[in-house]
Every structure is written in C-alpha cells, then in structure tokens.
Amino acid sequence: MFLNALLTDLEYTLVKGDLHKEAAAIAYDSREASANGVFVAVSGFSVDGHQYIDKAIALGATTIILEKDIAVPEDVTVLRVANTREALARVSANFYHRPTEQMNLLGITGTNGKTSTTYFLQSIFEQTGTSLGIIGTIGTVIGDKVFQNKNTTPESLNLQQIFAEMIQSDMKHCVMEVSSHALNLSRVAHSSFKTGIFTNLTPDHLELHHTMEEYFEAKAKLFDMTTDYNIINADDPYGRRLIDRLRDRAPKLLTYGIEQDTDIHAADIHYFADYTIYTVNTPKGSATVKVNLPGTIYVYNSLAAVATAYANQFSLQQIVQGIAAVEGIKGRLEVVYQDEDSKIIVDFAHTEDSLEKALKTIRPFAKGRIILVFGVYASDGESGTEKRRAMAKVAAACADFSVITSDNPKMQDNNLIIREIVEGMEACKGDYEAVVDRRDAIAFAINISQKGDVILIAGKGHETSQIIGKTEYPFNEAEIVREIKLKAK
Ligand SMILES: CC(=O)N[C@H]1[C@@H](OP(=O)(O)OP(=O)(O)OC[C@H]2O[C@@H](n3ccc(=O)[nH]c3=O)[C@H](O)[C@@H]2O)O[C@H](CO)[C@@H](O)[C@@H]1O[C@H](C)C(=O)N[C@@H](C)C(=O)N[C@H](CCC(=O)O)C(=O)O
C-alpha cells in the first residue's frame, strides 16, 4: 500500500519526508519492524516506544509515526500525531482495507459473562450454518483455526489483521469481547460495530481505572460506536444508567433481564444442579429455554445471547436450539470430577461478585460442605488490598471452608497477597487454611473433603498456566484434579 493511502482520515503533521512511497507493513513493536515499513511509537506503561525508533529504522522502517519531539535520521518520513495508539488503529484499519465495514461485528462488554455469551451466540449462529468468528478470553476462533491472543481484546494492528483474515475466510460475522482496557487504549478505535452488548459492571481492573465511574465510562464508550443495536442488561444498576443515556437516540435499544420489565425477559425459572429451564418472552412471542449450566448467571448470559440473536433476525426456534446445544463451557462451573461421594468444579470466578454468584449457585445442590480453593491475582495499588479483603469476605460468608492459595502472583509479593486474604478471612471469622502452592492447595482440599462435599476451585477457569515472577508454568486444573484423584486410588 502507498503511504498516502495508509494515512487516509488520519490527522497528522508531516514533520519531514515523502508521502509518495511504499508502506509495506506496520509495527508498534520495534522488534517486529521490517523493510519499507511504518513504525508507530507508543508511550507505554512500562517503557516508551519512542526510545526504540532507531532499532525500528535499523530493521528497515522508513516511516515513523510519533507523538513526541524526537530527532530522526534524514531519509525517514516522520509524522506527528496527538495520540499514537489512536493513529495505530487508524492506519491498521486502512492497511487491511477497513474489514469491519464489510462485516457484522458484535461487541460484548461488561465485567462478567462476556465469554459464555459468545459461546451461546456461536451455537445459535451454527443452527443456520452461519459461521461466527470469536475474539476473546479463550482466544480467536476462525472456523477450525483457534489461536491465543496476548490480550482478551488484541492491539488494533493484530485485531484488524484478524478481521481481514475472517473476511478472507468468507466469515462475515464476528463476536468480540471488548475489554475496558481496549476501549481506553484505542485498540478497537476505527472498528465498525453493528451491535454492542452490556452484561454487568462490578469492581475489577481498578488498578487501571481507579474508580467505578472511570471503569463505567470506559465501558460506555462502546455504545457510542454502534450502528444498529445496543443491547443492555436492565437488572444491572450500571446497565440502567446506560439505558437512560441511550433511550432516546440511535441506534435501537433492546433491554433484557429477569427483574425489570424488559424487551427480552426471562420468567418461570427452574434451577437444577446442572441445568436451568426458563421461559423467554420477546416482542415476537415466547419459548422455553434450556441452558446446560446451573444458576442465575447463565440465565443472564443466555438472555444476552437471546437478545443479540433476536436483533440479528434469528427465529426463536433457532435461538432455543442453539442455547440447548451448548453442553458446557470450559472453565465455567465445569465439573472436572464427580463420583457418588464428591464433586469438583473449576470456575473462572475471580471477582468478588462472580465468586459470590458461583458459590450461591452451588449451595442449594451441595449435600455436604462447600470447600473453596482460591487466591487473588496480582494487581497494583491499593485496589489490590481492598480486593483481597473483599474476596475473603465473600469466601467466609458463602463457603464452609476455604483453602487460600496463589493465583498468578506475577512479580508481586505472593506472601503479602496471601497474608492480606488471611487478614480478611480472620476479620470475618472464616474457616480456612493457607497453602501457598496451588497444586498442594487442591490436593489439600481433596484430602479433607468428605462424602457429599463440593470443592470449587475458583479463579483460573479455562486458563492453563500459573505465572510466578516472569515465568509462566503450565497449570491445567482439570488434569491436576484427575492426577491427584488417580494417585489417591
Ligand atoms: C496495561 C496494559 O494494558 N498494557 C498493554 C500495553 O502495553 P504497554 O503500552 O504498557 O507496553 P510497554 O511494554 O510499555 O511498551 C510500550 C511500547 O514500546 C514497544 N516496544 C517495547 C520494547 C521494545 O523493545 N520495542 C518496542 O517497540 C511496545 O511494543 C509498545 O508498543 O499495550 C500492549 C500492546 O497492546 C498490551 O499487550 C499490554 O497489555 C498487557 C500485556 C496487559 O496485561 N494488559 C491487561 C491489563 C489487559 O489489557 N487486559 C484486558 C482485559 C482482561 C479481561 O478483563 O479479560 C485485555 O483486553 O486483555
């Protein structure tokens, strides 16, 4: 592509150089720079990309987009912009010929429920033989091809490349989990969303957003980017604020919920240990929905999928068939071991709200005690301490016994993290044991369990690693449980 075409709709100042030249590739990491390419210098959280401009030039970059006053060699074109992350999104979309303008892009945001909603949706789309691409926590899915992303919502350059690959594979529909980080850091800028979906908002990522208000405003940005529908959970207090904001403006608003009077409404809900049945009422009629996952959480997540599929013109029959066809979701209240005496469940719950909901879902069907294995993943600043205490409070209130352990301590002081959870537990007079090594903690929980007990291992869900320091160790909880059980026989 020619550089001047790449710069279409980008606001910039030409510091020096020629625009009538080739722009063969784009890089935001100097180590990925290549011949005749464009290097976009990003001021990061840990380092400043501007200091790697020389390295990018050495690897062949001939155009630099920057936001600071930096001296760059003569023969290189230099463009200055106000925000390089935003510029990266613009040139990346241009480079891949604005793929989202040719597709039906659905964006889901909210603290919890994003991943399972994408899985319900994928199954509904499959009912009509329509393939739906997925970008999210579990990775990117393009037909049979599945690969991991560094982030839940990838950086704009990677994202536009994924969209282009979807278009090339004739995949015209894509559902994407849109994180608040992505919205704040322009990763999804210049992507055209047909539909935006809001699940809920509870405390998380406050090390980046500082306050719930900032976190909410980050999420709310998605609903200024949509063209066809905004789909909102009306039972969530932040959802109701969004509804008030979006009610009298385009695009169309579709609400869902159980408690409030909503467009897509669940009633007559029957909960069972492994599944849930409810009636969904829509403006076009009612149907019975069977969700093969227990608890209110999955009523909400399946409702989000019902509303989205409804907005996308699927029939109620296709919708209920699609939801019933989902047998389970990896790491979402996943029963990884069960015999006559015991049940062991792995779940991604890693916020106080999701942990409480998971424990309350299990409680009515537990014949014995609930033994919870959990930790709190590394997070910076004061919100870390608050979160550790809050998680301990939930554990003390909703589980019978807790095994406090590690969850991706990364570079943080793991003993401090565990000590603060223990302090929270002591303050609430919870029954607990601290076992630093997560594998030992799981073994301990299994060892003390008695007939009828349910063990919930919370935090990692589908994840298959434990990050200690800078090293990522393999850690597959389903396999670990089976190994421990096998040894015990
Ligand atoms: C806090 C945060 O979001 N950081 C993201 C950010 O990194 P950064 O800007 O701090 O990068 P940096 O290391 O300071 O480097 C700055 C620039 O210098 C460049 N560089 C660096 C070294 C070098 O030799 N040459 C070079 O050019 C880097 O490529 C970068 O462009 O931009 C990177 C590129 O997009 C992201 O991968 C990175 O995500 C990190 C890994 C991360 O952990 N992010 C989390 C907090 C996150 O985004 N989570 C959300 C939500 C999760 C969920 O709830 O599901 C997500 O979407 O994943």
The ligand as an SDF file (V2000), in Angstrom:
LIG
                    3D

 58 60  0  0  0  0  0  0  0  0999 V2000
   -1.6340   -2.2270   30.9140 C   0  0  0  0  0  0  0  0  0  0  0  0
   -1.8540   -2.6200   29.5010 C   0  0  0  0  0  0  0  0  0  0  0  0
   -2.9490   -2.7850   29.0580 O   0  0  0  0  0  0  0  0  0  0  0  0
   -0.7230   -2.7670   28.7750 N   0  0  0  0  0  0  0  0  0  0  0  0
   -0.8540   -3.0760   27.3620 C   0  0  0  0  0  0  0  0  0  0  0  0
    0.0050   -2.1200   26.5880 C   0  0  0  0  0  0  0  0  0  0  0  0
    1.3100   -2.3270   26.9720 O   0  0  0  0  0  0  0  0  0  0  0  0
    2.2690   -1.0760   27.2280 P   0  0  0  0  0  0  0  0  0  0  0  0
    1.7900    0.0670   26.4520 O   0  0  0  0  0  0  0  0  0  0  0  0
    2.4320   -0.8770   28.6680 O   0  0  0  0  0  0  0  0  0  0  0  0
    3.6220   -1.6410   26.6040 O   0  0  0  0  0  0  0  0  0  0  0  0
    5.0940   -1.3080   27.0250 P   0  0  0  0  0  0  0  0  0  0  0  0
    5.7440   -2.5820   27.3680 O   0  0  0  0  0  0  0  0  0  0  0  0
    5.1830   -0.1730   27.9790 O   0  0  0  0  0  0  0  0  0  0  0  0
    5.7280   -0.8250   25.6320 O   0  0  0  0  0  0  0  0  0  0  0  0
    5.3840    0.4160   25.0160 C   0  0  0  0  0  0  0  0  0  0  0  0
    5.6050    0.2920   23.5400 C   0  0  0  0  0  0  0  0  0  0  0  0
    7.0010    0.0480   23.2870 O   0  0  0  0  0  0  0  0  0  0  0  0
    7.1190   -1.0050   22.3630 C   0  0  0  0  0  0  0  0  0  0  0  0
    8.4290   -1.6490   22.4850 N   0  0  0  0  0  0  0  0  0  0  0  0
    8.7930   -2.2530   23.6450 C   0  0  0  0  0  0  0  0  0  0  0  0
   10.0130   -2.9000   23.7160 C   0  0  0  0  0  0  0  0  0  0  0  0
   10.8750   -2.9090   22.6000 C   0  0  0  0  0  0  0  0  0  0  0  0
   11.9790   -3.4760   22.5690 O   0  0  0  0  0  0  0  0  0  0  0  0
   10.4540   -2.2570   21.4700 N   0  0  0  0  0  0  0  0  0  0  0  0
    9.2640   -1.6250   21.3870 C   0  0  0  0  0  0  0  0  0  0  0  0
    8.9230   -1.0720   20.3550 O   0  0  0  0  0  0  0  0  0  0  0  0
    5.9460   -1.9120   22.7180 C   0  0  0  0  0  0  0  0  0  0  0  0
    5.6150   -2.8020   21.6580 O   0  0  0  0  0  0  0  0  0  0  0  0
    4.8530   -0.8840   22.9560 C   0  0  0  0  0  0  0  0  0  0  0  0
    4.2170   -0.5190   21.7620 O   0  0  0  0  0  0  0  0  0  0  0  0
   -0.1160   -2.3760   25.1950 O   0  0  0  0  0  0  0  0  0  0  0  0
    0.2800   -3.7270   24.8330 C   0  0  0  0  0  0  0  0  0  0  0  0
    0.0810   -3.8560   23.3420 C   0  0  0  0  0  0  0  0  0  0  0  0
   -1.2520   -3.6800   23.0290 O   0  0  0  0  0  0  0  0  0  0  0  0
   -0.5860   -4.7330   25.5730 C   0  0  0  0  0  0  0  0  0  0  0  0
   -0.2110   -6.0580   25.2460 O   0  0  0  0  0  0  0  0  0  0  0  0
   -0.4230   -4.5040   27.0620 C   0  0  0  0  0  0  0  0  0  0  0  0
   -1.2630   -5.4050   27.7380 O   0  0  0  0  0  0  0  0  0  0  0  0
   -0.6710   -6.0310   28.8790 C   0  0  0  0  0  0  0  0  0  0  0  0
    0.0870   -7.2970   28.4480 C   0  0  0  0  0  0  0  0  0  0  0  0
   -1.7680   -6.4160   29.8790 C   0  0  0  0  0  0  0  0  0  0  0  0
   -1.5550   -7.1950   30.7750 O   0  0  0  0  0  0  0  0  0  0  0  0
   -2.9360   -5.8690   29.7260 N   0  0  0  0  0  0  0  0  0  0  0  0
   -4.1020   -6.2040   30.5270 C   0  0  0  0  0  0  0  0  0  0  0  0
   -4.1680   -5.3330   31.7650 C   0  0  0  0  0  0  0  0  0  0  0  0
   -5.3130   -6.0420   29.6370 C   0  0  0  0  0  0  0  0  0  0  0  0
   -5.2840   -5.3370   28.6420 O   0  0  0  0  0  0  0  0  0  0  0  0
   -6.3860   -6.7160   29.9940 N   0  0  0  0  0  0  0  0  0  0  0  0
   -7.6060   -6.6120   29.2330 C   0  0  0  0  0  0  0  0  0  0  0  0
   -8.8070   -7.1510   29.9700 C   0  0  0  0  0  0  0  0  0  0  0  0
   -8.7080   -8.5350   30.5030 C   0  0  0  0  0  0  0  0  0  0  0  0
  -10.0930   -9.0610   30.8630 C   0  0  0  0  0  0  0  0  0  0  0  0
  -10.7850   -8.4950   31.7060 O   0  0  0  0  0  0  0  0  0  0  0  0
  -10.4820  -10.0620   30.2630 O   0  0  0  0  0  0  0  0  0  0  0  0
   -7.4260   -7.3070   27.8800 C   0  0  0  0  0  0  0  0  0  0  0  0
   -8.0790   -6.8900   26.9210 O   0  0  0  0  0  0  0  0  0  0  0  0
   -6.6280   -8.2570   27.8060 O   0  0  0  0  0  0  0  0  0  0  0  0
  1  2  1  0
  2  3  2  0
  2  4  1  0
  4  5  1  0
  5  6  1  0
  5 38  1  0
  6  7  1  0
  6 32  1  0
  7  8  1  0
  8  9  2  0
  8 10  1  0
  8 11  1  0
 11 12  1  0
 12 13  2  0
 12 14  1  0
 12 15  1  0
 15 16  1  0
 16 17  1  0
 17 18  1  0
 17 30  1  0
 18 19  1  0
 19 20  1  0
 19 28  1  0
 20 21  1  0
 20 26  1  0
 21 22  2  0
 22 23  1  0
 23 24  2  0
 23 25  1  0
 25 26  1  0
 26 27  2  0
 28 29  1  0
 28 30  1  0
 30 31  1  0
 32 33  1  0
 33 34  1  0
 33 36  1  0
 34 35  1  0
 36 37  1  0
 36 38  1  0
 38 39  1  0
 39 40  1  0
 40 41  1  0
 40 42  1  0
 42 43  2  0
 42 44  1  0
 44 45  1  0
 45 46  1  0
 45 47  1  0
 47 48  2  0
 47 49  1  0
 49 50  1  0
 50 51  1  0
 50 56  1  0
 51 52  1  0
 52 53  1  0
 53 54  2  0
 53 55  1  0
 56 57  2  0
 56 58  1  0
M  END
$$$$
